[in-house]
Amino acid sequence: MNIEEFVPKTGTSIDNLGFLFGAGTSFESGYPLVTGLTKSVVSALTGKDRAAMDEVLYASDLTYDGVNGLPNIEEISDLVIAYHANNPLQKYQLLKEKIRELVREVILGVTKPDISNQVALLQRLKSRAFERPTNVWFFTTNYDLLIEDACSEVGLKLVNGFVGATTRHFSEQEFSMVSGETSGSTFKPENSLTIRLIKLHGSVSWYKRGERIFEAAPSAIVDQDARCMVLPRRTKVIETLSRPYDRLFHVSSSILSSRCKYLISSGFSFGDSHINDSLMTPHISSGGISLSNFCEVEPQGLSELRARPNVLHVCKDKKVIGGREHAESSDAWKFSKFVELF
């Protein structure tokens, strides 16, 4: 299998092709999946924070299974936030912030991530741009900096909504800016590949000062509490309605179906109801985008869209096209093998 089989005309152009990346694309680089992240966070809780977490779980008739990391960190976060809303004690607020802090520390604890897969993908996309003005969109919920570092390694222009020098500020207009040359009244776009990266849940390089969002090298951010990352949750609606996430979702929705009509997903669980409801369901249901999803197991979050002719799931042991299953093995759910498709 190669890219031409599921995205037509990529042999001549990949302009405005889109990718949706989740935690699975970072796993081979050294970052944990949700189970590993859960175990790392819970094991690092202080005695008081762990006691508060156990109280929250007990209220829902649950206990933490340390062997299997269940409930996972997304489910724990949902329970803590809901419980705190009804029991506004400081210990539950502190627990919520502690979980966010520990998630950040786990990500930053990977000091030498392997970016070889990301570099390989971008190099292959660069060759498919044929030195013509080309935009490729990356939508991701990952907090890490793998795409950013890989772009630097390959020498590609990256647009991520921030503008400035050492300290950059958020400006959504950046996503619509085009680089090029002017000659009189004529504008000529730059003949190169531009990666347009939308990080739907924030980044370890983002921080907040008042109501404004900035970006800097993680080591340069002094006020650790100001880092701007959406807490890992199944239900992220409240946090993603605040800036800059509301604007990122708005930009994403405006791009899908209009500029970006083919979306390729890798390492994404579709367990986030807000992304499914606001971005996936409306654009797939309208026929505005075609989704090709590479996954180990078929995601339950998109079950209602399974029969759509514009939805393809390539799983470990089957292929699902328009709701019809075909027994077929594939290892493209692994990101390193996914990259080889290009």
MARZATOR-826581 format. One record per residue: residue in one letter; residue number from 1; x, y, z of N, C-alpha, C in turn. Coordinates in pm, whole numbers, plus 32768, in hexadecimal, padded with zeros to 4 digits. Layout:
- A,NUM,X,Y,Z,X,Y,Z,X,Y,Z
...
***
This chain:
- M,1,8054,7F89,8000,8000,8000,8000,8057,807C,8000
- N,2,802C,80E3,7FB5,806F,8164,7FBB,8006,81D2,7FB7
- I,3,8033,824C,7FC3,7FD7,82BD,7FD4,7F75,82CC,7F60
- E,4,7FA1,82AB,7EE6,7F49,82BC,7E73,7ECB,8265,7E79
- E,5,7ED1,81F9,7EC6,7E5F,819E,7ECE,7DE9,81D8,7F1C
- F,6,7E06,8234,7F79,7D98,8269,7FCA,7D89,8300,7FC2
- V,7,7DE6,8344,7F80,7DD7,83D4,7F66,7DF5,83ED,7ED3
- P,8,7D8E,8403,7E82,7DA2,8415,7DF2,7DFB,848E,7DD1
- K,9,7E3F,8485,7D63,7E8C,84F2,7D28,7F08,851A,7D78
- T,10,7F2D,84CD,7DE0,7FA4,84F3,7E2C,8024,84DA,7DDD
- G,11,8016,8495,7D6E,808C,8484,7D19,80B4,8505,7CD4
- T,12,8055,8564,7CCE,8074,85E5,7C8E,806F,865A,7CEF
- S,13,8025,864C,7D60,801D,86BB,7DC0,7FEE,8689,7E48
- I,14,802B,86BF,7EB1,7FFB,86A4,7F3A,7FCE,8727,7F7C
- D,15,7FB6,878C,7F2C,7F8F,880E,7F63,7F0E,8802,7FB3
- N,16,7F12,8835,802F,7EA2,8835,808D,7E77,87AA,80BD
- L,17,7ED3,874A,80B2,7EBE,86C8,80F1,7EC2,86DD,8188
- G,18,7E71,8690,81D3,7E6D,86A0,8265,7E8F,8620,82AF
- F,19,7ECE,8630,8323,7EED,85C0,837B,7EB3,85DB,8405
- L,20,7E80,8573,8445,7E4F,857B,84CE,7EA0,8518,8521
- F,21,7EF3,854C,857C,7F4F,84F9,85C8,7F2B,84F5,865C
- G,22,7F31,847D,8695,7F1D,846A,8724,7F98,8430,8765
- A,23,7F89,8401,87E1,7FFA,83D3,8831,8047,8361,87F0
- G,24,8002,830F,879E,8045,829F,875E,80B5,82C7,8702
- T,25,80B2,8342,86CD,811E,836E,8674,819A,8399,86C0
- S,26,818E,83A8,8744,8200,83D1,8796,823B,835F,87E7
- F,27,81F6,82ED,87E9,8220,827D,883D,82AB,8249,8819
- E,28,82C4,8235,8798,8346,8202,876E,83B6,8269,8780
- S,29,8390,82E4,879B,83F3,834D,87B6,841C,8350,8848
- G,30,83D6,8302,889D,83FA,82FB,892A,8392,832F,898A
- Y,31,8320,8360,8955,82B6,8394,89AC,8251,8326,89CE
- P,32,8214,832D,8A44,81B8,82C3,8A6D,812F,82CF,8A2D
- L,33,80EB,825D,8A21,805D,825C,89FF,8010,8277,8A7F
- V,34,7F8B,8275,8A78,7F3A,829F,8AEA,7F51,8247,8B65
- T,35,7F68,81C5,8B52,7F7E,816D,8BC5,8000,818F,8C0B
- G,36,8069,81A2,8BBD,80EA,81C6,8BF8,80E6,824E,8C3A
- L,37,809F,82AD,8BFB,8091,8332,8C35,8045,832B,8CB9
- T,38,7FDD,82DA,8CBC,7F8C,82CB,8D36,7FE2,8296,8DA9
- K,39,802E,822D,8D8F,8080,81F0,8DF7,80EA,8253,8E2A
- S,40,8127,829E,8DD0,818E,82FE,8DF8,8154,836D,8E4E
- V,41,80DE,83A0,8E27,80A0,840E,8E71,8072,83E0,8EFA
- V,42,802A,8371,8F01,7FF4,8342,8F81,8063,831D,8FE1
- S,43,80CD,82DE,8FAF,813B,82B7,9008,8186,832F,9040
- A,44,817B,83A2,8FFE,81C2,841A,902B,816E,8472,9087
- L,45,80F0,8450,909D,809B,849F,90F6,80CD,8495,9186
- T,46,80C1,8502,91CF,80E2,8500,925E,8077,84B1,92A9
- G,47,8093,8491,9325,8032,8447,9376,7FAC,848D,937E
- K,48,7FAE,8510,9392,7F31,855C,939E,7EE5,855C,9319
- D,49,7F2E,8571,92AD,7EEC,8574,922A,7EB4,84EB,9206
- R,50,7EFD,8482,9228,7ECF,83FB,920B,7E51,83DB,925C
- A,51,7E50,8409,92DA,7DDA,83F3,932F,7D61,843B,92F5
- A,52,7D77,84B6,92C3,7D09,8502,9285,7CD7,84BC,9208
- M,53,7D33,8484,91B8,7D0B,843C,9140,7CB9,83C0,9165
- D,54,7CE5,8378,91CA,7C9D,82FF,91F5,7C11,8321,9226
- E,55,7C02,8395,9267,7B7D,83C1,9294,7B22,83D8,921D
- V,56,7B58,8418,91B7,7B0A,8434,913E,7ADE,83B2,90FB
- L,57,7B3B,8355,90ED,7B1B,82D5,90AE,7AB5,8287,9101
- Y,58,7AC6,8289,9185,7A6C,8240,91DE,79DC,8272,91D0
- A,59,79CF,82F4,91BA,7949,8330,91AB,7902,82FA,912F
- S,60,794F,82C5,90D0,7914,828A,9057,7920,81F2,9059
- D,61,7938,81BA,90D2,7945,8129,90E3,79B9,80F0,9092
- L,62,7A25,813A,908C,7A9C,810F,9042,7B15,810C,909D
- T,63,7B75,80B9,907B,7BF8,80B9,90BC,7C61,80B5,904E
- Y,64,7CD5,80ED,906B,7D3E,80F3,9005,7D87,806E,8FFA
- D,65,7D93,803C,8F80,7DDC,7FC1,8F62,7E66,7FE8,8F2E
- G,66,7ECB,7FE0,8F84,7F51,800C,8F5E,7F95,7FB2,8EFA
- V,67,7F6C,7F34,8EF1,7FA9,7ED7,8E93,7F82,7EFB,8E03
- N,68,7F03,7F1A,8DEF,7ED1,7F39,8D69,7EBE,7FCE,8D4D
- G,69,7ED9,8021,8DB5,7ECA,80B0,8DA2,7E3C,80DA,8D86
- L,70,7DDD,80A2,8DD2,7D4F,80BF,8DC0,7D0E,80E9,8E43
- P,71,7CB4,8149,8E40,7C8D,819C,8DCD,7D07,81E9,8D98
- N,72,7D06,8207,8D17,7D79,824F,8CE0,7D73,82E3,8D03
- I,73,7DDC,832B,8CDF,7DEC,83B5,8D0B,7D7C,840F,8CD5
- E,74,7D48,83F0,8C5D,7CDA,843F,8C27,7C5C,842D,8C7A
- E,75,7C40,83AF,8C9E,7BC9,8393,8CEE,7BD7,83CC,8D7B
- I,76,7C50,83C1,8DB5,7C69,83F9,8E3A,7C54,8490,8E38
- S,77,7C88,84D3,8DD2,7C7A,8565,8DC8,7BE9,858D,8DBE
- D,78,7B9B,8545,8D6E,7B0C,8562,8D63,7AC7,8556,8DEA
- L,79,7AE8,84EB,8E33,7AA9,84D3,8EB5,7AD0,853D,8F1B
- V,80,7B51,8564,8F1B,7B81,85C9,8F7A,7B3D,864F,8F62
- I,81,7B34,8677,8EE4,7AF8,86F8,8EC3,7A63,86F9,8EE5
- A,82,7A1E,868C,8EC5,798F,8685,8EE3,7978,8684,8F7B
- Y,83,79CB,863B,8FC3,79BB,8632,9055,79D9,86B9,9096
- H,84,7A40,86FE,9063,7A64,8781,909A,79F5,87E7,9083
- A,85,79AE,87DA,9013,7940,8837,8FF7,78D3,882E,9061
- N,86,78BF,87B6,9096,7857,87A2,90FC,788E,87A8,918B
- N,87,7912,879C,9198,7954,87A2,921A,79CC,8801,920F
- P,88,79B2,8885,9210,7A1C,88E7,91F3,7A82,88F8,9264
- L,89,7AC3,888B,9289,7B2C,8891,92ED,7BB3,88A4,92A9
- Q,90,7C0E,88E6,92EE,7C8F,8907,92B3,7CDE,888B,928C
- K,91,7CD1,881F,92D6,7D21,87A9,92BA,7D02,876E,9230
- Y,92,7C87,877E,9202,7C64,874A,917E,7C96,87A9,9110
- Q,93,7C95,8829,912B,7CCF,888A,90CE,7D66,8871,90C0
- L,94,7DA8,885A,9132,7E38,883E,9130,7E56,87BD,90E7
- L,95,7E00,8759,90F8,7E14,86DB,90B2,7E0B,86EF,901C
- K,96,7DA9,873D,8FF0,7D99,8758,8F61,7E15,879A,8F27
- E,97,7E4A,87FE,8F6C,7EC1,8844,8F3C,7F3D,87EB,8F44
- K,98,7F41,8793,8FA9,7FB3,8739,8FB7,7FB7,86D6,8F43
- I,99,7F43,86A5,8F1A,7F3F,864A,8EA8,7F73,868E,8E2B
- R,100,7F4A,870C,8E13,7F7A,8757,8D9F,8012,8767,8DA5
- E,101,8045,8789,8E1C,80D5,879D,8E2E,8123,871C,8E13
- L,102,80EF,86AC,8E44,8135,862D,8E33,8132,85FE,8DA3
- V,103,80C4,8616,8D5C,80BE,85F5,8CCE,812A,8642,8C84
- R,104,8135,86C2,8CA3,819C,8716,8C65,8227,86E0,8C82
- E,105,8240,86B7,8CFE,82C4,8685,8D24,82E6,8603,8CDD
- V,106,8282,85AD,8CC9,829A,8531,8C80,82C5,854F,8BF1
- I,107,8281,85AD,8BB0,82A3,85D1,8B25,832F,860F,8B20
- L,108,834B,866C,8B79,83CD,86AD,8B7A,843C,864F,8BA8
- G,109,8415,85E2,8BEB,8478,8582,8C1A,84B7,8531,8BAB
- V,110,847A,8532,8B36,84B5,84F0,8AC1,8515,8556,8A82
- T,111,8592,8550,8AAB,85F2,85BA,8A86,8630,85A9,89FC
- K,112,8632,852E,89C9,866C,8516,8945,860F,84BF,88F2
- P,113,859D,84F5,88CA,853E,84A7,887B,8576,8485,87F1
- D,114,854E,8415,87BD,8578,83E8,8738,851A,8426,86D1
- I,115,854E,8480,867F,84FA,84C4,861B,850C,8489,8590
- S,116,854B,8413,8586,856A,83DB,8502,84ED,83BF,84AF
- N,117,8482,8390,84EE,8407,8376,84A1,83C9,83F7,846D
- Q,118,83C8,845D,84C2,8390,84DE,8499,83E6,851C,8429
- V,119,8467,8510,8436,84C1,8545,83CE,84A9,84FB,834A
- A,120,849E,8476,8351,8488,8427,82D8,8406,844E,8293
- L,121,839D,8461,82E2,831C,8488,82A8,8326,850F,8262
- L,122,8362,8571,82A6,836B,85F7,826C,83C6,85F9,81F1
- Q,123,842F,85AA,81F1,8485,85A2,817B,8439,856B,8104
- R,124,83E4,8508,811D,8397,84CC,80B0,832B,852B,807E
- L,125,82EE,8575,80DB,828C,85D9,80B2,82D0,8648,8063
- K,126,8346,866F,808E,8392,86D8,8048,83AE,86AE,7FB7
- S,127,83D3,8631,7FA3,83EF,8604,7F1C,8371,8601,7EC6
- R,128,82FD,85EA,7F06,827E,85E7,7EBE,8246,8674,7EA4
- A,129,8284,86D9,7EDD,825A,8763,7EC1,8290,8794,7E3C
- F,130,82F6,8750,7E07,832E,876E,7D84,8358,8801,7D75
- E,131,8389,883B,7DE4,83B9,88C6,7DE4,8351,8927,7DAD
- R,132,82D4,890E,7DD4,8266,8967,7DB1,8227,899B,7E32
- P,133,81DC,8A09,7E2C,8199,8A3A,7EA6,8139,89D0,7EDB
- T,134,8155,899C,7F52,8107,892B,7F89,80F3,893D,801E
- N,135,8078,8929,804A,8059,892D,80D9,8028,88A4,8106
- V,136,805C,8875,8176,802C,87F9,81B2,8005,8819,8242
- W,137,7F8D,87EB,8269,7F59,880B,82ED,7F6D,8797,834E
- F,138,7F9D,87B7,83C5,7FAB,8754,8430,7F54,8781,84A5
- F,139,7EF0,8730,84C6,7E9E,8746,853C,7EC9,86DE,85A4
- T,140,7EE7,8708,861D,7F16,86A8,8680,7EE8,86CF,870C
- T,141,7ED6,8668,8760,7EB9,867E,87ED,7F35,8667,8842
- N,142,7FA6,864B,8802,8022,8631,884C,805F,86B2,8880
- Y,143,8098,86AA,88F8,80D7,871F,8936,816A,872D,890D
- D,144,81A7,86C4,88DA,8238,86C3,88C2,825E,871A,884B
- L,145,82E0,8721,8830,8314,877A,87C8,8354,872C,8755
- L,146,8325,86B3,873D,8362,865F,86D6,8355,869A,864A
- I,147,82DF,86CC,8627,82CB,8706,85A1,831F,8785,8592
- E,148,8320,87D7,85FB,836F,8852,85F5,8404,8835,85E0
- D,149,8438,87D5,862C,84C7,87B3,8620,84E5,8773,8599
- A,150,848A,8720,8569,84A0,86DE,84E8,849E,8743,8476
- C,151,8448,87A8,847E,8445,8811,8417,84CB,8859,8411
- S,152,8504,8876,8483,8587,88B7,8486,85F2,885E,8448
- E,153,85EB,87DD,8469,864D,877D,8435,8646,8774,839D
- V,154,85CD,8773,8366,85BA,8764,82D6,85C8,87EA,828D
- G,155,85BB,8859,82D7,85C6,88DD,829A,8545,890C,825D
- L,156,84D5,88F0,829F,8453,8919,826C,841C,898F,82BB
- K,157,83CD,89E1,8279,838A,8A4E,82BD,8316,8A17,830E
- L,158,830C,8A43,838C,82A1,8A17,83E4,824C,8A8E,840B
- V,159,81C9,8A81,83FA,816A,8AE6,8428,8116,8AA6,8495
- N,160,811B,8ADE,850F,80D0,8AA2,857E,8078,8B05,85CA
- G,161,8063,8B7C,858D,800B,8BDE,85CC,8052,8C3F,8627
- F,162,80D6,8C36,8631,8122,8C91,8685,8180,8CE4,862F
- V,163,8198,8D60,865A,81EF,8DBA,8610,8249,8E04,8672
- G,164,82C4,8E1E,864A,8322,8E63,86A1,83AD,8E26,8694
- A,165,8405,8E4A,86F3,848E,8E17,86F0,84A2,8DB1,8760
- T,166,84EC,8DD4,87C8,8507,8D74,8834,8489,8D54,8885
- T,167,8436,8DB9,889A,83B4,8DA4,88D8,834A,8DC8,8872
- R,168,82F6,8D68,884F,8296,8D79,87E4,8209,8D81,881D
- H,169,81B4,8DD2,87E0,812A,8DDF,8810,80C8,8DA4,87AC
- F,170,8056,8D75,87E0,7FF4,8D32,878D,7FA6,8D95,8738
- S,171,7F99,8D73,86B8,7F4A,8DC3,865B,7F11,8D65,85F2
- E,172,7E8F,8D4C,85F8,7E54,8CE9,859E,7E5D,8D12,850C
- Q,173,7E74,8D93,84F1,7E82,8DC0,8467,7EFA,8D81,8422
- E,174,7F5A,8D50,8472,7FD1,8D12,8439,7FAD,8C9B,83E0
- F,175,7F40,8C55,8402,7F1C,8BDF,83B4,7EF1,8C01,8326
- S,176,7EC8,8C7D,830F,7E9C,8CA4,8289,7F07,8CF3,823D
- M,177,7F78,8D0D,827E,7FE5,8D57,823C,802F,8CFC,81D8
- V,178,8057,8D38,8168,80A1,8CF0,8102,8122,8D3B,80E3
- S,179,8192,8CF5,80E1,8213,8D33,80C1,822C,8D2F,802B
- G,180,8270,8D96,7FFB,828F,8D9A,7F6D,82D5,8E1B,7F47
- E,181,82D8,8E38,7EC7,831C,8EAF,7E93,82B8,8F04,7E45
- T,182,82CF,8F86,7E49,827D,8FE1,7DFA,82D2,9023,7D8F
- S,183,8295,9035,7D1B,82D5,907C,7CAE,826B,90D6,7C71
- G,184,8271,9157,7C97,8208,91B2,7C6F,8187,918A,7CB3
- S,185,8121,916D,7C66,80A0,9144,7C9F,8090,90AC,7C9E
- T,186,80FA,9065,7C7C,80F4,8FD3,7C73,812F,8F93,7CF1
- F,187,80E7,8F2F,7D26,8118,8EE5,7D9B,8134,8E55,7D72
- K,188,81A8,8E24,7D95,81CE,8D9B,7D75,81E8,8D4E,7DF7
- P,189,8195,8CEB,7E16,81AA,8C9D,7E91,822F,8C56,7E8F
- E,190,8264,8C3F,7F06,82E4,8BFA,7F15,82D8,8B6B,7EE3
- N,191,833A,8B41,7E91,8339,8ABA,7E59,8374,8A55,7EBB
- S,192,8327,8A35,7F21,8358,89D7,7F85,82E2,89A0,7FD5
- L,193,8300,893C,8027,829C,88FF,807E,8294,894C,8100
- T,194,821B,896F,812A,8203,89AF,81AB,81AE,8951,8200
- I,195,81DD,8935,8279,8192,88E3,82D8,8141,8941,8330
- R,196,80BE,892D,8332,8065,897F,8385,8031,8927,83F7
- L,197,8066,8942,846D,8051,88EC,84E2,7FEC,8929,8543
- I,198,7F81,88E0,855D,7F1A,890C,85BD,7F19,88AB,8632
- K,199,7F46,88DB,86A8,7F4E,8887,8720,7ED0,88A1,8774
- L,200,7E6F,884B,8762,7DE9,8861,8798,7DE3,8865,8830
- H,201,7E43,8826,8873,7E42,8822,8906,7EB9,8866,8945
- G,202,7EFF,88B9,88F9,7F6E,8903,8932,7FF2,88BB,8923
- S,203,8058,88EF,8968,80DF,88BD,8955,8134,88DC,89D1
- V,204,819E,888E,89E3,81FA,88A9,8A52,8246,892B,8A3C
- S,205,823D,8963,89C4,8282,89E0,89A6,8227,8A5A,89B1
- W,206,81A9,8A48,89D7,814B,8AB7,89E4,813B,8AE0,8A76
- Y,207,8126,8B60,8A8C,8106,8B8E,8B13,80AB,8C08,8B0B
- K,208,806C,8C23,8B7A,8009,8C8E,8B7F,8038,8CFE,8BDA
- R,209,8024,8D79,8BAC,8042,8DEF,8BFD,7FC8,8E4A,8BF3
- G,210,7F79,8E4D,8C60,7EFB,8E95,8C59,7E9E,8E4B,8BFA
- E,211,7E6B,8E90,8B96,7E12,8E53,8B34,7E5A,8E30,8AB2
- R,212,7EDE,8E4A,8AAD,7F28,8E32,8A31,7F76,8DB0,8A39
- I,213,7F89,8D70,89C4,7FD0,8CF1,89BA,8054,8D07,8972
- F,214,80BF,8CD0,89AA,8144,8CDE,8971,8184,8C56,895B
- E,215,81EE,8C56,890D,823B,8BDC,88F4,82CF,8BFA,8908
- A,216,8313,8B9C,8949,83A3,8BA7,895E,83DC,8B1B,8972
- A,217,845F,8B0E,896D,849D,8A8D,898C,8472,8A64,8A19
- P,218,844C,89E5,8A2D,841D,89BA,8AB2,8479,89E1,8B24
- S,219,84FB,89DC,8B0E,855B,89FD,8B77,855D,8A91,8B98
- A,220,8524,8AE3,8B3E,8525,8B74,8B53,84A9,8BA6,8B9A
- I,221,8448,8B4D,8BB2,83CC,8B75,8BF5,83E2,8B6E,8C8B
- V,222,83E4,8BE3,8CCB,8405,8BEA,8D59,838E,8BC3,8DB0
- D,223,8319,8BFC,8D93,82A3,8BE1,8DE3,8263,8B5E,8DB6
- Q,224,828A,8AEF,8DF7,825B,8A6D,8DCD,81C3,8A60,8DD2
- D,225,8184,8AA3,8E31,80F3,8A99,8E3F,80A9,8AD8,8DCA
- A,226,80F0,8B29,8D7B,80AE,8B71,8D0E,80AD,8B21,8C8C
- R,227,80E9,8AAA,8C8C,80EA,8A5D,8C10,805C,8A41,8BE1
- C,228,804B,8A41,8B5F,7FC6,8A3D,8B23,7FAE,89B5,8AE0
- M,229,7F6F,895B,8B29,7F51,88D5,8AF7,7EC9,88AA,8B29
- V,230,7E79,8871,8AD1,7DF8,883C,8AFA,7E0F,87BB,8B48
- L,231,7DD1,87AF,8BBB,7DDF,8738,8C0D,7DAB,86BE,8BC1
- P,232,7DF6,864D,8BC4,7DC5,85D5,8B80,7D3D,85AB,8BB7
- R,233,7CD7,85AF,8B64,7C4F,858C,8B8E,7C06,854F,8B18
- R,234,7B9B,8504,8B35,7B43,84D4,8ACB,7AE6,8545,8A9E
- T,235,7ABC,8598,8AFF,7A61,8607,8AE1,7AAD,8689,8AF6
- K,236,7AD9,86C8,8A88,7B2F,873D,8A92,7AE8,87BE,8A68
- V,237,7A65,87BA,8A62,7A1B,8829,8A27,7A37,88AD,8A6E
- I,238,7A31,88AE,8AF4,7A3F,892C,8B3D,7AC5,896E,8B22
- E,239,7B32,8923,8B2E,7BB6,895F,8B19,7BCB,898A,8A88
- T,240,7B97,893C,8A2A,7BAE,895F,899E,7B53,89CE,896D
- L,241,7AFA,8A01,89C2,7AAA,8A76,899E,7AF0,8AF8,89C5
- S,242,7B62,8AEE,8A0B,7BAE,8B65,8A33,7C1F,8B7D,89CF
- R,243,7C55,8BF7,89D1,7CC3,8C18,8977,7D42,8BD2,89A3
- P,244,7D96,8BA7,8943,7D87,8BB6,88B2,7D40,8B41,8870
- Y,245,7D14,8AE1,88C2,7CDE,8A65,8889,7C5F,8A7E,8838
- D,246,7C0C,8ADC,8864,7B93,8AF9,8817,7BB6,8B28,878C
- R,247,7C21,8B78,8782,7C4A,8BAB,8700,7C89,8B3D,86AA
- L,248,7CD2,8AE2,86EA,7D0F,8A73,86A1,7CA4,8A16,8668
- F,249,7C3B,89FD,86B6,7BCE,89AA,8683,7B83,89F2,8614
- H,250,7B73,8A76,8621,7B32,8AC4,85B8,7B82,8ABE,8537
- V,251,7C05,8AD2,8541,7C5B,8ACD,84CA,7C55,8A42,848C
- S,252,7C5D,89DB,84E0,7C5A,8951,84AD,7BD9,8935,8462
- S,253,7B69,895F,849C,7AE8,8946,845C,7ADB,898F,83D8
- S,254,7B15,8A08,83D1,7B0C,8A55,8355,7B65,8A1C,82E7
- I,255,7BCF,89D5,830E,7C2B,899B,82AD,7BF6,8918,8275
- L,256,7BC0,88C4,82D0,7B88,8845,82A5,7B11,885C,8249
- S,257,7B08,880D,81E1,7A9E,8813,817A,7AB4,8882,8115
- S,258,7AFF,88EB,813A,7B17,8956,80DA,7BA0,8945,8099
- R,259,7C09,895D,80E7,7C8F,894A,80B1,7CBC,88B8,80BB
- C,260,7CA3,887D,812E,7CCF,87F4,8147,7C59,8794,8134
- K,261,7C62,873F,80CE,7BF5,86E2,80B0,7C1B,8650,80C9
- Y,262,7C9B,8637,80E0,7CCA,85B0,80FF,7D17,85B4,8182
- L,263,7CE9,8566,81E3,7D25,8563,8267,7D56,84D5,8284
- I,264,7DD4,84C8,82A9,7E10,8446,82C7,7E33,8442,835B
- S,265,7DFE,83DF,83A1,7E11,83D7,8431,7E6F,8365,8456
- S,266,7EC5,837F,84B9,7F21,8319,84EC,7F32,832B,8582
- G,267,7F2D,82BD,85CA,7F44,82C1,865A,7EDB,830B,86A8
- F,268,7E65,831E,866D,7DFB,836D,86AC,7D89,8311,86D6
- S,269,7D5D,831C,8752,7CFA,82BE,8788,7C6A,82E6,876D
- F,270,7C52,8364,874A,7BCB,839B,873A,7B79,8388,87B9
- G,271,7BBD,8390,882B,7B79,8387,88AC,7B4F,840E,88E2
- D,272,7B74,847A,889B,7B54,8502,88C5,7ACF,852C,8885
- S,273,7A67,8531,88D6,79E2,854E,88A2,79D8,85D9,8864
- H,274,7A23,863A,8898,7A1B,86C2,8861,7A53,86C7,87D3
- I,275,7AC3,8685,87BB,7AFC,8681,8734,7A9E,8635,86D6
- N,276,7A68,85C6,8706,7A0C,8579,86B2,7991,85CA,868E
- D,277,7956,860D,86F2,78D7,8654,86DC,78E7,86D6,868E
- S,278,7957,871D,86A4,7965,87A0,8665,79B4,879E,85E2
- L,279,7A0B,873B,85D1,7A5D,8739,8558,7A44,86C0,84FF
- M,280,7A3D,864A,8538,7A32,85D1,84E5,79A4,85BD,84AF
- T,281,7943,85B2,8507,78BB,858E,84DD,7880,85EE,8476
- P,282,7884,8672,848D,7845,86CB,8429,7889,86C8,83A1
- H,283,790E,86C0,839E,7954,86C6,831D,7951,8641,82D3
- I,284,794E,85D3,831D,7941,8550,82DC,78B2,853C,82AD
- S,285,7851,855E,8302,77C4,854B,82DF,779B,859C,8265
- S,286,77D3,8612,8256,77B2,8666,81E3,77FA,863B,8164
- G,287,785A,85E0,8173,78A9,85B7,80FF,7919,8618,80E1
- G,288,7930,8676,813B,7996,86DC,8124,7A24,86A8,812A
- I,289,7A3A,8641,817B,7AC0,8604,8183,7AB4,856D,8175
- S,290,7B1F,8531,8145,7B2D,84A0,8145,7B96,847E,81AF
- L,291,7B74,8420,8207,7BCE,83FA,8274,7C09,8371,825B
- S,292,7C8D,836A,8260,7CD5,82EA,825B,7D1B,82DB,82E1
- N,293,7CEE,827A,8330,7D1E,8269,83B8,7D6F,81E9,83C7
- F,294,7DEA,81F7,83F7,7E42,8184,840D,7E4B,816A,84A3
- C,295,7E1E,80F4,84CD,7E0D,80D9,855B,7E23,8044,8578
- E,296,7E45,8025,85F4,7E54,7F99,8619,7DCB,7F55,861F
- V,297,7D6B,7F98,865F,7CE2,7F66,8666,7C84,7FD5,863A
- E,298,7C12,7FAF,8602,7BB2,8012,85D1,7B7D,8067,8644
- P,299,7B7F,80EB,8637,7B53,8143,86A4,7ABB,8142,86B7
- Q,300,7A91,8138,8734,7A02,813B,8751,79C8,81C7,8745
- G,301,7A1D,822C,8755,79EF,82B6,8751,79B5,82E1,86CB
- L,302,79D4,8295,8661,79A0,82B7,85DC,793F,824D,85A9
- S,303,7906,81FE,8603,78AF,8190,85DA,7837,81BF,8589
- E,304,7801,8236,85A8,778D,8268,8560,77AE,8291,84D1
- L,305,782E,82A4,84B5,7858,82CD,842F,7892,8258,83E0
- R,306,788C,81E2,841A,78CE,816C,83E2,78A2,814D,8353
- A,307,7823,815E,8337,77EE,8138,82B4,77FF,81A3,8249
- R,308,7836,8214,826D,7849,827F,820C,78AD,8254,81A1
- P,309,7891,8271,8122,78EE,8249,80B6,7972,8295,80BA
- N,310,7976,8304,8104,79F0,8354,810B,7A40,8338,818B
- V,311,7A2A,82C2,81C8,7A74,829A,823F,7AB9,8214,8226
- L,312,7B3B,8213,823A,7B8C,8199,822C,7BD9,8182,82AD
- H,313,7BCD,8109,82E5,7C1E,80E1,8358,7C7B,8071,832B
- V,314,7CFC,8085,833E,7D5D,801B,8325,7D8F,7FEE,83AD
- C,315,7D61,7F78,83D8,7D80,7F44,845D,7DE9,7ED6,8456
- K,316,7E0D,7EA4,84C9,7E73,7E3C,84D1,7E49,7DBD,8487
- D,317,7DC8,7D9A,848E,7D9A,7D1B,8455,7D29,7D29,83F0
- K,318,7D05,7DA5,83CD,7C99,7DB7,836D,7C9E,7E42,8330
- K,319,7C54,7E50,82C2,7C41,7ED2,8283,7BAB,7EE9,827C
- V,320,7B7E,7F61,82A3,7AF0,7F82,82A1,7ADC,7FF6,8240
- I,321,7A93,7FDB,81D4,7A79,8041,816E,79E2,8052,8161
- G,322,79B2,80C8,8183,7924,80E2,817A,78D0,8080,81CB
- G,323,7905,8053,823C,78BD,7FF7,8293,78D2,7F65,8273
- R,324,790E,7F47,8203,7925,7EBB,81DC,79B0,7E8E,8208
- E,325,79B4,7E1E,824D,7A32,7DEA,8282,7A74,7D89,821F
- H,326,7AF9,7D93,8219,7B48,7D38,81C8,7BBA,7D05,821F
- A,327,7BC5,7C82,822C,7C32,7C48,827B,7CB6,7C64,8235
- E,328,7D09,7CB0,8277,7D88,7CD8,8239,7DE4,7D0C,82A7
- S,329,7E5B,7CD5,82AF,7EB8,7CFF,8318,7F0B,7D76,82E9
- S,330,7F2E,7DCC,8348,7F7F,7E42,832B,7FCC,7E6B,83A8
- D,331,8045,7E98,8396,8092,7ECD,8407,80A1,7F64,83FD
- A,332,8050,7FA3,83A6,8058,8035,8393,8020,8081,840A
- W,333,7FE6,803B,846E,7FBB,807F,84E9,8033,80AB,853B
- K,334,80A6,806B,8523,8122,809A,8560,8154,8111,8510
- F,335,817B,817B,8553,819B,81F6,850C,8211,81E4,84AD
- S,336,8274,8195,84D5,82E8,8180,847E,82BF,813D,83FB
- K,337,825C,80E4,8400,822B,80A2,8387,81CD,80FF,8339
- F,338,8183,8151,8382,812C,81B4,8343,817D,8212,82EB
- V,339,81F0,823C,831C,8247,8298,82D2,8271,825C,824D
- E,340,8283,81D7,8249,82B0,8196,81CE,8249,819E,815E
- L,341,81CB,81BC,817F,8163,81C9,8119,8180,823D,80B9
- F,342,81D1,829B,80E7,81E7,8314,8099,826A,8312,804C
***
